[in-house]
Amino acid sequence: MSLFGKILEKLGFGKPAAAAQPAAPAAEAPAAPAAAPAAPQPIAVVDVVAQLEQKAAANPQKLNWRTSIVDLLKLLDIDSSLAARKELAGELGCPANLMGDSAQMNMWLHKTVLARIAANGGNVPAELLG
């Protein structure tokens, strides 16, 4: 599983969809060809802020996930080492000129991770995306 996939999994993305898949087997479609197609299911919104704030309150370390990719990864119990962050940055398409400067890469990575979480149905406030 990709590192970003692990982030989404830790935040609870995909759990309702995974539960819904077995409930709608494709094998029943030929038995009822006149049946109307199933209505598209809305993307479940995940309250990312509430989850991360709850994790931060329960964590003995003072972690600022709102500004630090390292702290965000630590809250989610995901490897936050430089090597892991470089792997995540590469996975998300970090520009090559930022990869050599860990501070610049971290800022790009934090912003990009939050934006991708929002794009996947995460409720992320606009001030954290800009």
C-alpha positions as YAML, in Angstrom:
chain: A
units: angstrom
residues:
- id: 1
  name: MET
  ca: [0.00, 0.00, 0.00]
- id: 2
  name: SER
  ca: [1.23, 3.49, -0.81]
- id: 3
  name: LEU
  ca: [2.13, 5.86, 2.01]
- id: 4
  name: PHE
  ca: [-0.69, 8.20, 1.02]
- id: 5
  name: GLY
  ca: [-3.01, 5.19, 1.00]
- id: 6
  name: LYS
  ca: [-1.95, 4.50, 4.59]
- id: 7
  name: ILE
  ca: [-2.79, 8.10, 5.52]
- id: 8
  name: LEU
  ca: [-6.27, 7.73, 4.04]
- id: 9
  name: GLU
  ca: [-6.75, 4.37, 5.74]
- id: 10
  name: LYS
  ca: [-5.73, 5.77, 9.15]
- id: 11
  name: LEU
  ca: [-8.30, 8.56, 8.70]
- id: 12
  name: GLY
  ca: [-11.06, 6.08, 7.88]
- id: 13
  name: PHE
  ca: [-11.40, 6.68, 4.14]
- id: 14
  name: GLY
  ca: [-12.86, 3.85, 2.12]
- id: 15
  name: LYS
  ca: [-14.36, 1.92, 5.00]
- id: 16
  name: PRO
  ca: [-18.01, 2.54, 4.02]
- id: 17
  name: ALA
  ca: [-17.23, 1.83, 0.35]
- id: 18
  name: ALA
  ca: [-15.51, -1.44, 1.23]
- id: 19
  name: ALA
  ca: [-18.54, -2.51, 3.25]
- id: 20
  name: ALA
  ca: [-20.90, -1.59, 0.40]
- id: 21
  name: GLN
  ca: [-19.08, -3.55, -2.31]
- id: 22
  name: PRO
  ca: [-20.04, -7.05, -1.14]
- id: 23
  name: ALA
  ca: [-23.66, -5.90, -0.73]
- id: 24
  name: ALA
  ca: [-23.96, -5.15, -4.47]
- id: 25
  name: PRO
  ca: [-22.70, -8.20, -6.36]
- id: 26
  name: ALA
  ca: [-22.55, -7.88, -10.14]
- id: 27
  name: ALA
  ca: [-23.82, -11.45, -10.58]
- id: 28
  name: GLU
  ca: [-27.41, -10.37, -9.93]
- id: 29
  name: ALA
  ca: [-27.45, -7.95, -12.90]
- id: 30
  name: PRO
  ca: [-28.16, -10.60, -15.60]
- id: 31
  name: ALA
  ca: [-31.10, -12.00, -13.59]
- id: 32
  name: ALA
  ca: [-32.83, -8.60, -13.68]
- id: 33
  name: PRO
  ca: [-31.87, -6.88, -16.96]
- id: 34
  name: ALA
  ca: [-34.83, -4.47, -16.76]
- id: 35
  name: ALA
  ca: [-33.71, -3.13, -13.38]
- id: 36
  name: ALA
  ca: [-32.67, 0.50, -13.29]
- id: 37
  name: PRO
  ca: [-28.98, 1.17, -12.66]
- id: 38
  name: ALA
  ca: [-28.08, 1.82, -9.06]
- id: 39
  name: ALA
  ca: [-27.90, 5.47, -8.08]
- id: 40
  name: PRO
  ca: [-24.36, 6.75, -7.54]
- id: 41
  name: GLN
  ca: [-23.37, 6.78, -3.91]
- id: 42
  name: PRO
  ca: [-22.16, 10.11, -2.50]
- id: 43
  name: ILE
  ca: [-18.61, 10.28, -1.21]
- id: 44
  name: ALA
  ca: [-18.61, 9.97, 2.54]
- id: 45
  name: VAL
  ca: [-17.13, 13.07, 4.13]
- id: 46
  name: VAL
  ca: [-14.51, 12.35, 6.76]
- id: 47
  name: ASP
  ca: [-14.11, 14.95, 9.51]
- id: 48
  name: VAL
  ca: [-10.33, 15.06, 9.38]
- id: 49
  name: VAL
  ca: [-9.95, 17.98, 11.80]
- id: 50
  name: ALA
  ca: [-12.03, 16.32, 14.51]
- id: 51
  name: GLN
  ca: [-10.10, 13.07, 14.18]
- id: 52
  name: LEU
  ca: [-6.69, 14.74, 14.26]
- id: 53
  name: GLU
  ca: [-7.61, 17.03, 17.14]
- id: 54
  name: GLN
  ca: [-8.82, 14.03, 19.12]
- id: 55
  name: LYS
  ca: [-5.60, 12.14, 18.39]
- id: 56
  name: ALA
  ca: [-3.51, 15.20, 19.31]
- id: 57
  name: ALA
  ca: [-5.35, 15.62, 22.63]
- id: 58
  name: ALA
  ca: [-4.72, 11.97, 23.49]
- id: 59
  name: ASN
  ca: [-1.05, 12.07, 22.48]
- id: 60
  name: PRO
  ca: [1.52, 12.79, 25.22]
- id: 61
  name: GLN
  ca: [3.65, 14.77, 22.75]
- id: 62
  name: LYS
  ca: [2.63, 18.28, 21.76]
- id: 63
  name: LEU
  ca: [2.17, 17.73, 18.03]
- id: 64
  name: ASN
  ca: [1.10, 20.48, 15.63]
- id: 65
  name: TRP
  ca: [-0.42, 18.58, 12.71]
- id: 66
  name: ARG
  ca: [-1.82, 21.85, 11.27]
- id: 67
  name: THR
  ca: [1.64, 23.05, 10.18]
- id: 68
  name: SER
  ca: [3.98, 20.05, 10.35]
- id: 69
  name: ILE
  ca: [3.96, 17.02, 8.08]
- id: 70
  name: VAL
  ca: [6.19, 15.23, 10.62]
- id: 71
  name: ASP
  ca: [3.64, 15.80, 13.39]
- id: 72
  name: LEU
  ca: [0.76, 14.81, 11.10]
- id: 73
  name: LEU
  ca: [2.46, 11.52, 10.27]
- id: 74
  name: LYS
  ca: [3.31, 10.90, 13.94]
- id: 75
  name: LEU
  ca: [-0.33, 11.41, 14.94]
- id: 76
  name: LEU
  ca: [-1.36, 8.81, 12.39]
- id: 77
  name: ASP
  ca: [1.35, 6.42, 13.62]
- id: 78
  name: ILE
  ca: [3.08, 6.44, 10.22]
- id: 79
  name: ASP
  ca: [6.85, 6.57, 9.71]
- id: 80
  name: SER
  ca: [7.85, 10.27, 9.69]
- id: 81
  name: SER
  ca: [11.54, 9.75, 8.92]
- id: 82
  name: LEU
  ca: [13.17, 11.81, 6.18]
- id: 83
  name: ALA
  ca: [13.36, 8.71, 4.00]
- id: 84
  name: ALA
  ca: [9.62, 8.06, 4.42]
- id: 85
  name: ARG
  ca: [8.78, 11.70, 3.71]
- id: 86
  name: LYS
  ca: [10.93, 11.63, 0.58]
- id: 87
  name: GLU
  ca: [9.12, 8.48, -0.54]
- id: 88
  name: LEU
  ca: [5.74, 10.15, 0.09]
- id: 89
  name: ALA
  ca: [6.88, 13.32, -1.72]
- id: 90
  name: GLY
  ca: [7.95, 11.25, -4.73]
- id: 91
  name: GLU
  ca: [4.66, 9.36, -4.68]
- id: 92
  name: LEU
  ca: [2.71, 12.65, -4.72]
- id: 93
  name: GLY
  ca: [4.83, 14.26, -7.44]
- id: 94
  name: CYS
  ca: [6.95, 16.72, -5.52]
- id: 95
  name: PRO
  ca: [8.99, 18.95, -7.86]
- id: 96
  name: ALA
  ca: [12.60, 17.78, -8.07]
- id: 97
  name: ASN
  ca: [13.95, 21.19, -7.03]
- id: 98
  name: LEU
  ca: [12.22, 20.85, -3.63]
- id: 99
  name: MET
  ca: [13.40, 17.31, -2.92]
- id: 100
  name: GLY
  ca: [16.93, 18.46, -2.04]
- id: 101
  name: ASP
  ca: [15.74, 20.95, 0.61]
- id: 102
  name: SER
  ca: [13.92, 19.11, 3.38]
- id: 103
  name: ALA
  ca: [12.25, 22.26, 4.75]
- id: 104
  name: GLN
  ca: [10.84, 23.20, 1.33]
- id: 105
  name: MET
  ca: [9.84, 19.60, 0.65]
- id: 106
  name: ASN
  ca: [8.10, 19.36, 4.04]
- id: 107
  name: MET
  ca: [6.07, 22.53, 3.42]
- id: 108
  name: TRP
  ca: [5.06, 21.31, -0.04]
- id: 109
  name: LEU
  ca: [4.28, 17.86, 1.31]
- id: 110
  name: HIS
  ca: [2.10, 19.12, 4.16]
- id: 111
  name: LYS
  ca: [0.05, 21.33, 1.86]
- id: 112
  name: THR
  ca: [-0.26, 18.60, -0.78]
- id: 113
  name: VAL
  ca: [-1.24, 15.86, 1.68]
- id: 114
  name: LEU
  ca: [-4.03, 18.03, 3.13]
- id: 115
  name: ALA
  ca: [-5.22, 18.98, -0.37]
- id: 116
  name: ARG
  ca: [-5.28, 15.32, -1.45]
- id: 117
  name: ILE
  ca: [-7.14, 14.36, 1.73]
- id: 118
  name: ALA
  ca: [-9.72, 17.03, 0.89]
- id: 119
  name: ALA
  ca: [-9.94, 15.78, -2.71]
- id: 120
  name: ASN
  ca: [-10.75, 12.31, -1.36]
- id: 121
  name: GLY
  ca: [-13.67, 13.57, 0.73]
- id: 122
  name: GLY
  ca: [-11.90, 14.89, 3.80]
- id: 123
  name: ASN
  ca: [-13.39, 17.89, 5.54]
- id: 124
  name: VAL
  ca: [-10.28, 20.11, 5.60]
- id: 125
  name: PRO
  ca: [-10.73, 23.85, 6.31]
- id: 126
  name: ALA
  ca: [-9.72, 26.23, 3.51]
- id: 127
  name: GLU
  ca: [-7.14, 27.97, 5.71]
- id: 128
  name: LEU
  ca: [-5.18, 24.72, 5.90]
- id: 129
  name: LEU
  ca: [-5.22, 24.28, 2.14]
- id: 130
  name: GLY
  ca: [-3.89, 27.66, 1.08]
...
